[in-house]
Amino acid sequence: MNILLAISAKVTLITRNTFWVSDLPANSFNYSDFIFVGGFNPRFIYAFEYWGANQYEFPLNTVFYSKVGLQWELAPKFFLTWIANYANVEYPMKWVWSGLEPITMNGESQRFGYVASIGYNSQLGPFALSVARDIYSDSFLTNLSMGFWF
């Protein structure tokens, strides 16, 4: 669940911190024991958005996920958003469960990504153009979202 905190009349702090631990071994597959990380707008319960990765790019058995960002109201109905996200498949879970066998994210145990987005709150719902990047990637990903997603 995202936490939104109004810092001022025009600035909002966006944050989320959570972790997922499964007893699923790294060399097996059970759909309900995976958490999928990646993409701009994941659409099912076992998924976290991660800007800078493709949709559901990382199927993981354990992950600590954190994001923090700011949204500014530039003008009435126009918004600029910047969010950084972090994912780690080992810690802090390994401090509690020493036998943890985490699945890595393309060979990395931790990743850091960020997104910048400009949006307009229209009568039909929000429209936003986003550009994201992961620090381990050489390319940027873009997303155009229209309306609400549930």
Buried (B, 14 or more C-beta within 10 A) or exposed (E): EEEEEEEEEEEBEBEBEEBBBBEBEEEEEEEEBBBBBBBBEBEEEBBBBBBBBEBBBBBBBBBBBBBBBBBBBEEEEEBEBBBBBBBBBBBEBBEEEEEBEBBBBEEBBBBBBBBBBBBBBEEEEBBBEBBBBBEBBEEEBEBEBEEEEE
